[in-house]
Amino acid sequence: MKRFTTIRYTGAAIAAIIGVIAALNYLRPLPTVTASADSLSAQLGAPTLTWPVAGQAAVGASGYGVLDSSGEQTKLATASVAKIITALAVLKRKPLSANEQGPTITISDSDVAIYNKYVAEQGSVVAVTSGERITEYEALQAMLLPSANNIADSLAIWAFGSMDAYQAYATQMVQALGLTQTTIGSDASGYAPDTVSTAVDLVRLGEAAMQNQVIADVVDQPSASLPVVGTVHNVDTILGVNGIIGIKTGNNDQDTGVFLLAATHTLSNGQHVTIISAVMGQGSLNGAFIASESLLRSAKAAFAVETPVVAGQKLATYTVPWAKSVTAVAQSPLSIAAWQGSVTMPHIQLDTIHGGLASGAQVGTVSATAGTNRVSSAIVLKSAIPSPSFWWRLTRH
């Protein structure tokens, strides 16, 4: 009898131990549902661009930077494209808001002397008289539309106190903009040959200029009415053609054909891209216009709406320890404006799962970028992940 009592107590103890172990096993945290992401990539074919047969050129876009270039990128005279540097520097020192005229500048005898100097040199000018009053905005119009050399110098001296102070400031500014091949010369107009740059640097300059709403507004004007001289016209004679919205022409004895261009392009998804191109060393201003239009047409064709991920596309597989594997898919497509020849590599970010989830539950995000543009979509479960059963939790290893 004693023996049976001992066996009974021993069996109860073993059962109790088994029960405790089973309970602890049931209450253990659930294992992680491991995920494996699919490999994704999107490659567009390299574009065919219509480059000038001579000189140098570059093309880019706002938010994309420089995209391609041709010709040897050696420093050439910028000619009047230097006035974009002047405009940026002046507006940093004397900022204007959109639709603001800004402070009034009184033309002095020194400004008249600058005008007479450029007249003698047969440079482009806007007539001024001593005592004339002109706003900062009107001065920018005079400098950027008819490309008045005298106004560029007068505006720089007004804003900085002296030409030396302007040159020091502008030099630091272009360096900060990453224009490593640009040198600020002895005037603010670009008439002198010592302001030099490359087409690649000019595209970077154009991108910075178009981010300034005042400059973008002025360079898109075909004409303006100014004190004393009256109506002046933009020397950019192809303004408005094929979406062109600026920016600046240039020609002097050292480089007779420079054009920094900006144009809008609307893609099939309705997104707008501002294309920026620069040509240098084209022999004449008309040659620069012709080369720029051809390059622009090919650059527009090189932008496309890429869809690296479509709605419902399988993006990941979740391995579920207590059930069958479950796939995760893109909830919506990723469509983004991309330059041909660039790779848009979608990035998948998956959440950690420890239990059951319903079908369609978000378990991550897939995103793609091109330039400064970013698009994203939720990653959702194609089918549910069931909660583990009581028996599985109790008996799992």
C-alpha positions as CSV (number, residue, x, y, z in Angstrom):
1,M,0.0,0.0,0.0
2,K,2.8,2.3,0.9
3,R,4.4,1.6,-2.5
4,F,1.2,2.5,-4.4
5,T,0.9,5.8,-2.4
6,T,4.5,6.6,-3.3
7,I,3.9,5.9,-7.0
8,R,0.7,8.0,-6.9
9,Y,2.5,11.0,-5.4
10,T,5.4,10.6,-7.9
11,G,3.0,10.5,-10.8
12,A,1.2,13.6,-9.5
13,A,4.5,15.4,-9.2
14,I,5.5,14.5,-12.7
15,A,2.1,15.6,-14.0
16,A,2.5,18.9,-12.2
17,I,6.0,19.4,-13.6
18,I,4.7,18.6,-17.1
19,G,1.8,21.0,-16.6
20,V,4.2,23.8,-15.5
21,I,6.4,23.2,-18.4
22,A,3.4,23.2,-20.8
23,A,2.1,26.4,-19.3
24,L,5.5,28.1,-19.5
25,N,5.8,26.9,-23.1
26,Y,2.4,28.3,-23.9
27,L,3.2,31.6,-22.3
28,R,6.6,32.0,-24.0
29,P,6.7,35.0,-26.5
30,L,5.8,34.1,-30.0
31,P,8.7,33.7,-32.4
32,T,9.3,36.4,-35.0
33,V,7.7,35.9,-38.3
34,T,10.8,36.2,-40.5
35,A,10.6,38.0,-43.8
36,S,12.6,37.9,-47.0
37,A,12.4,40.8,-49.4
38,D,12.5,40.4,-53.2
39,S,15.3,42.0,-55.2
40,L,14.1,45.0,-57.1
41,S,15.6,47.3,-59.7
42,A,14.6,49.4,-62.7
43,Q,16.8,50.4,-65.5
44,L,15.9,52.7,-68.3
45,G,17.9,52.7,-71.5
46,A,20.5,55.4,-72.0
47,P,19.2,58.5,-73.7
48,T,20.3,59.7,-77.1
49,L,21.0,63.4,-76.8
50,T,21.6,65.9,-79.6
51,W,24.8,67.6,-78.5
52,P,26.4,70.6,-80.3
53,V,29.0,69.6,-82.8
54,A,31.5,72.1,-81.3
55,G,32.2,73.8,-78.0
56,Q,30.8,72.2,-74.8
57,A,27.3,71.6,-73.3
58,A,25.6,70.2,-70.3
59,V,22.1,69.3,-69.3
60,G,20.3,68.8,-66.0
61,A,17.0,69.6,-64.2
62,S,15.8,71.2,-61.1
63,G,16.0,68.7,-58.3
64,Y,18.2,66.3,-60.4
65,G,21.4,68.3,-60.7
66,V,23.7,67.8,-63.8
67,L,22.6,64.7,-65.8
68,D,25.0,64.6,-68.7
69,S,27.6,66.7,-70.6
70,S,29.5,66.8,-73.8
71,G,32.8,68.4,-75.0
72,E,35.8,69.2,-72.9
73,Q,34.7,71.1,-69.8
74,T,37.5,73.7,-69.9
75,K,36.9,77.2,-68.6
76,L,35.4,79.6,-71.1
77,A,34.3,83.2,-70.8
78,T,30.7,83.3,-69.6
79,A,30.0,86.7,-71.2
80,S,26.7,88.1,-70.0
81,V,25.6,84.8,-68.3
82,A,27.7,86.3,-65.5
83,K,24.8,88.6,-64.8
84,I,22.9,85.6,-63.2
85,I,25.7,85.4,-60.7
86,T,25.3,89.1,-60.1
87,A,21.6,88.7,-59.6
88,L,22.0,85.9,-57.1
89,A,24.6,87.8,-55.1
90,V,22.6,91.0,-55.0
91,L,19.4,89.2,-54.0
92,K,21.3,87.5,-51.2
93,R,22.6,90.8,-49.9
94,K,19.4,92.7,-50.7
95,P,16.6,90.1,-50.7
96,L,13.2,90.7,-52.4
97,S,10.0,88.9,-52.1
98,A,7.9,88.0,-55.1
99,N,6.1,91.0,-56.6
100,E,8.2,93.4,-54.4
101,Q,9.9,96.4,-56.0
102,G,12.4,96.8,-53.2
103,P,14.5,99.8,-52.2
104,T,15.0,102.8,-54.6
105,I,18.4,103.3,-56.1
106,T,19.4,106.9,-57.0
107,I,21.6,107.0,-60.1
108,S,24.8,109.0,-59.4
109,D,27.4,110.6,-61.6
110,S,29.6,107.5,-61.0
111,D,26.8,105.4,-62.5
112,V,26.6,107.7,-65.5
113,A,30.4,107.3,-65.9
114,I,30.0,103.5,-65.9
115,Y,27.3,103.9,-68.6
116,N,29.6,106.1,-70.8
117,K,32.5,103.6,-70.4
118,Y,30.4,100.8,-71.8
119,V,29.0,103.0,-74.6
120,A,32.6,103.7,-75.6
121,E,33.3,100.0,-75.6
122,Q,30.2,99.3,-77.6
123,G,28.8,97.1,-74.9
124,S,25.1,96.5,-74.2
125,V,23.7,99.3,-72.0
126,V,20.5,100.9,-70.7
127,A,20.6,104.7,-70.6
128,V,20.7,106.4,-67.2
129,T,20.8,110.0,-66.0
130,S,22.2,111.4,-62.8
131,G,19.5,111.7,-60.2
132,E,17.3,109.1,-61.8
133,R,15.5,106.8,-59.4
134,I,15.1,103.1,-60.1
135,T,13.9,100.3,-57.9
136,E,16.0,97.2,-57.2
137,Y,13.5,95.1,-59.2
138,E,13.7,97.5,-62.2
139,A,17.5,97.3,-62.0
140,L,17.3,93.5,-62.2
141,Q,15.0,93.8,-65.2
142,A,17.4,96.2,-66.9
143,M,20.4,93.9,-66.2
144,L,18.7,90.6,-67.2
145,L,16.4,91.5,-70.1
146,P,18.4,93.8,-72.4
147,S,21.5,92.6,-70.7
148,A,22.7,96.1,-69.6
149,N,26.4,95.9,-68.6
150,N,26.3,99.3,-66.9
151,I,23.4,98.3,-64.6
152,A,25.2,95.1,-63.6
153,D,28.2,97.0,-62.4
154,S,26.1,99.8,-60.8
155,L,23.8,97.2,-59.0
156,A,26.8,95.3,-57.7
157,I,28.5,98.5,-56.3
158,W,25.2,99.6,-54.8
159,A,24.6,96.3,-53.0
160,F,28.2,95.7,-51.8
161,G,29.8,99.2,-51.7
162,S,32.6,98.4,-54.2
163,M,33.4,96.1,-57.1
164,D,36.2,94.5,-54.9
165,A,33.6,93.7,-52.2
166,Y,31.2,92.3,-54.8
167,Q,34.0,90.1,-56.3
168,A,34.9,88.7,-52.9
169,Y,31.3,87.9,-52.0
170,A,30.5,86.4,-55.4
171,T,33.6,84.2,-55.3
172,Q,32.5,82.7,-51.9
173,M,29.0,82.3,-53.2
174,V,29.9,80.3,-56.3
175,Q,32.2,78.1,-54.2
176,A,29.3,77.4,-51.8
177,L,27.1,76.5,-54.8
178,G,29.7,73.9,-55.9
179,L,30.8,75.9,-59.0
180,T,34.4,74.7,-58.7
181,Q,35.3,75.7,-62.2
182,T,33.9,79.2,-62.1
183,T,36.0,82.3,-61.6
184,I,34.6,85.8,-60.9
185,G,36.4,88.4,-63.0
186,S,36.9,92.1,-62.8
187,D,33.3,93.3,-63.5
188,A,29.8,92.2,-62.7
189,S,28.6,92.2,-66.2
190,G,30.7,89.5,-67.9
191,Y,31.8,91.9,-70.5
192,A,35.4,91.5,-69.5
193,P,36.8,88.0,-70.5
194,D,38.0,87.0,-67.0
195,T,34.7,85.7,-65.7
196,V,35.0,82.1,-66.8
197,S,33.1,78.8,-66.2
198,T,32.1,75.6,-67.8
199,A,28.8,74.3,-69.1
200,V,28.5,71.9,-66.2
201,D,28.9,74.7,-63.7
202,L,26.4,76.9,-65.6
203,V,23.8,74.2,-65.3
204,R,24.4,74.2,-61.5
205,L,24.1,78.0,-61.6
206,G,20.9,77.8,-63.5
207,E,19.4,75.4,-61.0
208,A,20.2,77.8,-58.2
209,A,18.8,80.8,-60.1
210,M,15.5,79.1,-60.9
211,Q,15.0,78.4,-57.2
212,N,15.0,82.2,-56.7
213,Q,11.4,83.3,-57.5
214,V,12.5,86.9,-58.3
215,I,15.1,85.8,-60.9
216,A,12.7,83.1,-62.3
217,D,10.0,85.8,-62.7
218,V,12.3,88.3,-64.4
219,V,14.0,86.0,-66.9
220,D,10.6,84.8,-68.1
221,Q,9.5,88.4,-69.2
222,P,9.7,89.3,-72.9
223,S,9.8,93.0,-72.1
224,A,9.6,95.6,-69.3
225,S,9.0,99.3,-68.9
226,L,11.8,101.2,-67.2
227,P,12.4,104.8,-66.2
228,V,14.2,107.1,-68.7
229,V,14.7,104.4,-71.4
230,G,11.1,103.2,-71.6
231,T,10.4,99.7,-72.9
232,V,13.2,97.2,-73.1
233,H,13.2,93.7,-74.6
234,N,14.6,90.4,-73.6
235,V,17.6,89.4,-75.8
236,D,16.4,85.8,-75.3
237,T,14.5,85.7,-78.6
238,I,13.4,82.1,-78.2
239,L,11.7,82.7,-74.9
240,G,8.4,80.8,-74.8
241,V,9.4,78.4,-77.6
242,N,9.1,74.8,-76.6
243,G,8.5,75.7,-73.0
244,I,11.6,77.9,-72.6
245,I,11.2,80.2,-69.5
246,G,14.7,81.8,-69.5
247,I,17.5,82.1,-68.4
248,K,20.4,84.2,-69.9
249,T,22.3,84.7,-73.1
250,G,25.9,85.7,-73.4
251,N,28.3,86.8,-76.1
252,N,31.6,88.7,-76.1
253,D,34.8,88.6,-78.1
254,Q,36.1,85.6,-76.2
255,D,32.9,83.5,-76.3
256,T,30.4,84.6,-78.9
257,G,27.8,82.0,-78.2
258,V,26.7,81.2,-74.7
259,F,23.2,80.3,-73.6
260,L,21.9,79.1,-70.2
261,L,18.4,77.8,-70.7
262,A,15.5,76.7,-68.5
263,A,12.4,75.1,-69.9
264,T,9.3,73.3,-68.4
265,H,8.4,69.8,-69.5
266,T,5.1,68.1,-68.6
267,L,5.3,64.3,-68.3
268,S,2.5,61.8,-69.0
269,N,1.5,61.6,-65.3
270,G,1.1,65.4,-65.2
271,Q,4.3,66.0,-63.3
272,H,6.4,69.1,-64.3
273,V,10.1,69.0,-64.7
274,T,12.3,72.1,-65.2
275,I,15.1,71.2,-67.6
276,I,18.2,73.3,-67.5
277,S,20.9,73.3,-70.2
278,A,24.0,75.3,-71.1
279,V,26.0,75.6,-74.3
280,M,29.3,77.5,-74.6
281,G,31.6,78.2,-77.5
282,Q,28.9,78.1,-80.2
283,G,30.4,80.8,-82.4
284,S,27.4,83.1,-82.3
285,L,24.3,83.8,-80.3
286,N,22.1,82.4,-83.0
287,G,24.3,79.2,-83.1
288,A,23.8,78.9,-79.3
289,F,20.0,79.2,-79.8
290,I,20.0,76.5,-82.4
291,A,22.2,74.1,-80.4
292,S,20.1,74.7,-77.3
293,E,16.8,74.0,-79.0
294,S,18.1,70.7,-80.4
295,L,19.5,69.7,-77.0
296,L,16.3,70.6,-75.3
297,R,14.1,68.5,-77.5
298,S,16.3,65.4,-76.9
299,A,16.5,66.1,-73.2
300,K,12.7,66.2,-73.0
301,A,12.5,62.8,-74.7
302,A,15.0,61.5,-72.2
303,F,12.7,62.0,-69.2
304,A,10.0,59.4,-68.7
305,V,7.6,58.2,-66.1
306,E,9.1,55.0,-64.7
307,T,7.0,52.5,-62.7
308,P,9.5,50.3,-60.9
309,V,6.8,48.7,-58.8
310,V,3.2,47.9,-59.9
311,A,0.2,47.5,-57.7
312,G,-0.1,43.9,-56.4
313,Q,3.5,43.1,-57.1
314,K,5.0,40.5,-54.8
315,L,7.7,42.2,-52.6
316,A,8.3,39.9,-49.7
317,T,7.6,36.5,-48.2
318,Y,6.8,36.0,-44.5
319,T,7.8,32.6,-43.1
320,V,5.2,31.8,-40.4
321,P,6.4,29.1,-37.9
322,W,2.8,28.0,-37.1
323,A,1.3,28.3,-40.6
324,K,2.0,28.4,-44.3
325,S,4.2,31.2,-45.7
326,V,2.4,34.4,-46.6
327,T,3.3,36.9,-49.4
328,A,3.3,40.7,-49.1
329,V,2.5,42.9,-52.1
330,A,2.5,46.6,-53.1
331,Q,-0.7,48.3,-52.3
332,S,-0.3,50.9,-55.1
333,P,2.1,51.5,-58.0
334,L,5.2,53.6,-57.7
335,S,5.4,56.0,-60.7
336,I,8.2,58.6,-60.8
337,A,9.8,60.9,-63.3
338,A,13.2,59.5,-64.1
339,W,16.1,60.4,-66.4
340,Q,16.9,57.6,-68.9
341,G,20.1,55.8,-68.1
342,S,19.5,56.2,-64.3
343,V,18.7,53.4,-62.0
344,T,15.7,53.8,-59.7
345,M,16.3,51.2,-57.0
346,P,13.2,50.8,-54.9
347,H,13.8,50.4,-51.2
348,I,11.8,47.9,-49.1
349,Q,11.3,48.4,-45.4
350,L,9.5,45.6,-43.6
351,D,7.9,45.5,-40.2
352,T,8.6,42.9,-37.6
353,I,5.6,40.6,-36.9
354,H,5.1,38.4,-33.8
355,G,1.5,37.3,-34.2
356,G,-1.5,37.1,-36.4
357,L,-2.5,39.8,-38.8
358,A,-5.5,40.2,-41.1
359,S,-5.3,40.1,-44.9
360,G,-4.5,43.5,-46.3
361,A,-2.7,44.6,-43.1
362,Q,0.3,47.0,-43.7
363,V,3.6,45.3,-43.0
364,G,6.0,47.8,-44.5
365,T,6.8,50.4,-47.1
366,V,8.4,50.4,-50.6
367,S,9.8,53.7,-51.9
368,A,11.7,55.0,-54.9
369,T,13.6,58.2,-55.5
370,A,14.7,60.1,-58.6
371,G,16.5,63.4,-57.9
372,T,14.6,65.1,-55.1
373,N,11.4,63.3,-56.0
374,R,10.2,60.4,-53.7
375,V,7.2,58.1,-54.1
376,S,6.1,55.4,-51.7
377,S,3.5,52.7,-51.3
378,A,2.3,50.5,-48.4
379,I,3.3,46.9,-48.4
380,V,0.3,44.7,-47.4
381,L,-0.4,41.1,-46.7
382,K,-1.9,39.2,-49.6
383,S,-3.6,36.8,-47.2
384,A,-4.0,36.7,-43.4
385,I,-1.4,35.4,-41.0
386,P,-3.5,33.4,-38.5
387,S,-2.9,33.5,-34.8
388,P,-1.2,30.3,-33.5
389,S,-3.5,27.7,-32.2
390,F,-3.7,26.7,-28.5
391,W,-2.2,23.2,-29.3
392,W,0.7,24.7,-31.3
393,R,1.6,27.1,-28.5
394,L,1.4,24.3,-26.0
395,T,3.5,21.8,-27.8
396,R,5.9,23.9,-29.8
397,H,9.6,23.0,-29.6
